[in-house]
């Protein structure tokens, strides 16, 4: 365990002890260790992929396209991703510097990428038949990557699901709400994922379809039973609900928002400091699942900036890509991943196992810290130097950026046991005092 990971773990231990004294829920030792391991990884890949990739209109196409459910589901007979190569995916992701992979085992359309025994709406019913999740789990193990599994709580396929907010614009006929039945099905599928593939975490999405009773609503998802099942297999729980996490939710998620800077999905969402944080974001503007004709991709430099800005907020960054219907990762995305990997080869120590550094200049310069070393990340090429306080004395660090280099430049600073603090220019202090 790195020194940075140790301090994360130590903080969780102290938090657990105080919770026990207060008679509240406290994570078990295995849970605290798994949380610390996850936090130290800092960068992962998010794969959004299912039969919707054949439609090439994004993962919400059943809903946004206002399709008839039966017509949409006929794509099961045509889903044959002949170019799917889990080992090639895992190699690309590992070379990009990523430490883990999260894949949509089942998205809102209800289609499962593994041969589930709970119903027939899954990969085994396609001409392809191969176990997508099983092959990826093995490939990730070979490449030293942790596999995590996204699972949608809501379902646009099953008739026993209780329709919620997402059905208002695209009502589905023939629904016979029976949450007890649906929950048995869901618990069965989650058990399959836990026992067959041994993920690091189950990543839930879709709670926002219903406002739960413990949040002032009328619906009861029965999360205690669901979370206890997952914890019984020593697997972590993450829940993308855009709200403060419950005690048994091990990872706090932010969707396309830096923690504490909510502008999209996370407005008003508080940032907790008692568990790991993960921000998910996109490699293509507003695109999660594959969308044909969308050729815009962020640059490797912009992707690195996402990662280091998240790390400077004590957050992991989960970077999304949607493979096409053949199972290929778009070539432009591969090039972005390669660029990220080249940066991590030189600068990985400034991200993995780090904590927030506590000093910076907006999004132009950010900092991370590991043990007694502060890492300054000069993101904006226009910023030539940065000042902060160390032991009460001003330190000014020049950015050693080569001519024409637009990548994030990292400067390690030995702290000598001192704590870095922000430096405010005297003029700014004076101006603030006269307002």
NORJOHU-V646881 format. One record per residue. N is the residue number from 1. RES is the residue in three letters. D_LAST is the distance of its C-alpha to the last C-alpha in Angstrom with 2 decimals. Layout:
n=<N,N>
res=<RES,RES>
d_last=<D_LAST,D_LAST>
//
This chain:
n=<1,2,3,4,5,6,7,8,9,10,11,12,13,14,15,16,17,18,19,20,21,22,23,24,25,26,27,28,29,30,31,32,33,34,35,36,37,38,39,40,41,42,43,44,45,46,47,48,49,50,51,52,53,54,55,56,57,58,59,60,61,62,63,64,65,66,67,68,69,70,71,72,73,74,75,76,77,78,79,80,81,82,83,84,85,86,87,88,89,90,91,92,93,94,95,96,97,98,99,100,101,102,103,104,105,106,107,108,109,110,111,112,113,114,115,116,117,118,119,120,121,122,123,124,125,126,127,128,129,130,131,132,133,134,135,136,137,138,139,140,141,142,143,144,145,146,147,148,149,150,151,152,153,154,155,156,157,158,159,160,161,162,163,164,165,166,167,168,169,170,171,172,173,174,175,176,177,178,179,180,181,182,183,184,185,186,187,188,189,190,191,192,193,194,195,196,197,198,199,200,201,202,203,204,205,206,207,208,209,210,211,212,213,214,215,216,217,218,219,220,221,222,223,224,225,226,227,228,229,230,231,232,233,234,235,236,237,238,239,240,241,242,243,244,245,246,247,248,249,250,251,252,253,254,255,256,257,258,259,260,261,262,263,264,265,266,267,268,269,270,271,272,273,274,275,276,277,278,279,280,281,282,283,284,285,286,287,288,289,290,291,292,293,294,295,296,297,298,299,300,301,302,303,304,305,306,307,308,309,310,311,312,313,314,315,316,317,318,319,320,321,322,323,324,325,326,327,328,329,330,331,332,333,334,335,336,337,338,339,340,341,342,343,344,345,346,347,348,349,350,351,352,353,354,355,356,357,358,359,360,361,362,363,364,365,366,367,368,369,370,371,372,373,374,375,376,377,378,379,380,381,382,383,384,385,386,387,388,389,390,391,392,393,394,395,396,397,398,399,400,401,402,403,404,405,406,407,408,409,410,411,412,413,414,415,416,417,418,419,420,421,422,423,424,425,426,427,428,429,430,431,432,433,434,435>
res=<UNK,UNK,UNK,UNK,UNK,UNK,UNK,UNK,UNK,UNK,UNK,UNK,UNK,UNK,UNK,UNK,UNK,UNK,UNK,UNK,UNK,UNK,UNK,UNK,UNK,UNK,UNK,UNK,UNK,UNK,UNK,UNK,UNK,UNK,UNK,UNK,UNK,UNK,UNK,UNK,UNK,UNK,UNK,UNK,UNK,UNK,UNK,UNK,UNK,UNK,UNK,UNK,UNK,UNK,UNK,UNK,UNK,UNK,UNK,UNK,UNK,UNK,UNK,UNK,UNK,UNK,UNK,UNK,UNK,UNK,UNK,UNK,UNK,UNK,UNK,UNK,UNK,UNK,UNK,UNK,UNK,UNK,UNK,UNK,UNK,UNK,UNK,UNK,UNK,UNK,UNK,UNK,UNK,UNK,UNK,UNK,UNK,UNK,UNK,UNK,UNK,UNK,UNK,UNK,UNK,UNK,UNK,UNK,UNK,UNK,UNK,UNK,UNK,UNK,UNK,UNK,UNK,UNK,UNK,UNK,UNK,UNK,UNK,UNK,UNK,UNK,UNK,UNK,UNK,UNK,UNK,UNK,UNK,UNK,UNK,UNK,UNK,UNK,UNK,UNK,UNK,UNK,UNK,UNK,UNK,UNK,UNK,UNK,UNK,UNK,UNK,UNK,UNK,UNK,UNK,UNK,UNK,UNK,UNK,UNK,UNK,UNK,UNK,UNK,UNK,UNK,UNK,UNK,UNK,UNK,UNK,UNK,UNK,UNK,UNK,UNK,UNK,UNK,UNK,UNK,UNK,UNK,UNK,UNK,UNK,UNK,UNK,UNK,UNK,UNK,UNK,UNK,UNK,UNK,UNK,UNK,UNK,UNK,UNK,UNK,UNK,UNK,UNK,UNK,UNK,UNK,UNK,UNK,UNK,UNK,UNK,UNK,UNK,UNK,UNK,UNK,UNK,UNK,UNK,UNK,UNK,UNK,UNK,UNK,UNK,UNK,UNK,UNK,UNK,UNK,UNK,UNK,UNK,UNK,UNK,UNK,UNK,UNK,UNK,UNK,UNK,UNK,UNK,UNK,UNK,UNK,UNK,UNK,UNK,UNK,UNK,UNK,UNK,UNK,UNK,UNK,UNK,UNK,UNK,UNK,UNK,UNK,UNK,UNK,UNK,UNK,UNK,UNK,UNK,UNK,UNK,UNK,UNK,UNK,UNK,UNK,UNK,UNK,UNK,UNK,UNK,UNK,UNK,UNK,UNK,UNK,UNK,UNK,UNK,UNK,UNK,UNK,UNK,UNK,UNK,UNK,UNK,UNK,UNK,UNK,UNK,UNK,UNK,UNK,UNK,UNK,UNK,UNK,UNK,UNK,UNK,UNK,UNK,UNK,UNK,UNK,UNK,UNK,UNK,UNK,UNK,UNK,UNK,UNK,UNK,UNK,UNK,UNK,UNK,UNK,UNK,UNK,UNK,UNK,UNK,UNK,UNK,UNK,UNK,UNK,UNK,UNK,UNK,UNK,UNK,UNK,UNK,UNK,UNK,UNK,UNK,UNK,UNK,UNK,UNK,UNK,UNK,UNK,UNK,UNK,UNK,UNK,UNK,UNK,UNK,UNK,UNK,UNK,UNK,UNK,UNK,UNK,UNK,UNK,UNK,UNK,UNK,UNK,UNK,UNK,UNK,UNK,UNK,UNK,UNK,UNK,UNK,UNK,UNK,UNK,UNK,UNK,UNK,UNK,UNK,UNK,UNK,UNK,UNK,UNK,UNK,UNK,UNK,UNK,UNK,UNK,UNK,UNK,UNK,UNK,UNK,UNK,UNK,UNK,UNK,UNK,UNK,UNK,UNK,UNK,UNK,UNK,UNK,UNK,UNK,UNK,UNK,UNK,UNK,UNK,UNK,UNK,UNK,UNK,UNK>
d_last=<48.54,45.78,43.41,40.56,42.81,43.77,40.26,39.83,43.21,42.45,39.32,41.42,44.08,41.73,40.31,43.87,44.85,42.10,43.07,46.68,45.81,44.05,47.10,45.29,46.30,46.17,47.23,50.50,50.76,51.98,49.01,46.48,48.25,48.31,44.60,43.90,46.30,44.68,41.15,42.47,43.90,40.55,42.15,44.76,46.39,46.42,49.61,49.74,53.40,56.17,58.69,55.88,55.82,59.12,57.50,54.81,52.23,50.00,50.38,49.66,52.44,54.61,51.73,50.04,53.42,54.68,57.87,60.77,60.68,64.36,64.05,61.05,62.89,65.89,63.86,64.97,68.32,66.78,64.31,65.79,63.18,65.83,63.37,61.64,61.81,59.88,60.57,59.16,55.99,55.57,56.17,53.54,50.96,51.84,51.72,48.24,47.06,46.80,47.90,48.66,49.59,48.92,51.25,51.61,54.85,54.64,52.14,51.77,55.06,56.85,58.81,59.30,59.60,62.04,65.50,64.46,67.29,65.31,66.11,67.31,64.13,63.46,64.30,67.88,68.63,67.74,70.19,68.05,68.55,67.05,64.54,61.24,59.35,62.21,62.47,58.75,58.74,61.54,59.95,56.65,58.58,60.38,57.15,55.37,52.89,51.99,52.76,50.68,51.75,49.76,51.37,50.47,50.55,51.13,54.30,55.34,58.93,60.33,61.56,60.78,57.03,55.05,53.31,49.55,46.61,47.84,51.04,49.50,49.64,52.72,55.04,57.89,61.31,63.47,60.83,62.26,59.40,60.54,57.73,60.11,62.25,59.35,57.87,61.28,61.35,57.80,58.52,61.69,59.93,57.23,60.06,61.73,58.62,58.16,61.80,62.74,59.75,57.88,54.31,51.32,49.47,50.00,47.08,46.98,45.59,46.01,45.05,42.70,45.93,46.17,43.65,45.17,45.94,43.71,40.78,41.70,44.26,48.02,49.31,50.35,50.63,52.10,49.80,50.96,54.45,53.24,50.92,53.59,56.09,53.85,53.06,56.80,57.28,54.51,52.36,48.62,47.05,44.20,43.21,41.10,40.06,36.34,35.62,35.22,38.57,41.17,42.36,45.44,43.58,43.36,41.02,37.79,37.78,35.13,36.46,34.84,31.43,29.89,29.54,26.21,25.35,27.62,27.82,31.57,33.78,31.58,28.72,27.93,30.44,29.38,30.08,32.57,33.13,36.68,38.59,38.71,36.65,37.96,36.39,38.96,38.43,40.59,42.21,42.70,40.09,40.56,44.07,45.42,49.18,51.15,50.70,53.08,51.70,48.22,48.18,44.49,43.67,40.61,41.23,41.99,38.76,36.75,38.78,38.09,34.34,34.69,36.57,34.32,31.10,32.90,34.17,30.68,29.93,33.13,34.92,38.21,38.50,41.49,42.19,44.37,47.44,50.06,53.57,55.85,58.91,61.16,59.11,57.68,54.12,53.02,53.54,50.06,48.71,51.13,49.77,46.19,47.41,49.26,46.15,44.19,47.17,47.21,43.59,44.37,47.44,45.25,42.10,43.25,42.56,38.82,38.93,41.90,41.43,37.80,34.74,31.07,29.93,26.39,24.70,24.14,22.21,22.09,25.68,26.32,27.08,28.04,29.94,32.87,34.60,38.22,39.28,38.09,37.19,33.88,34.29,31.66,32.28,31.22,31.45,29.91,32.28,29.52,27.82,29.65,28.15,25.91,24.43,24.19,24.73,28.25,29.11,25.82,26.73,25.32,27.85,27.85,30.44,31.87,33.17,36.94,37.26,40.50,40.62,40.68,39.87,37.49,38.05,35.75,36.22,36.29,35.77,36.93,35.29,37.20,34.97,37.37,36.59,32.85,30.07,27.72,23.98,21.06,19.82,16.22,16.12,14.73,12.70,11.00,10.48,9.07,6.62,5.64,5.75,3.80,0.00>
//
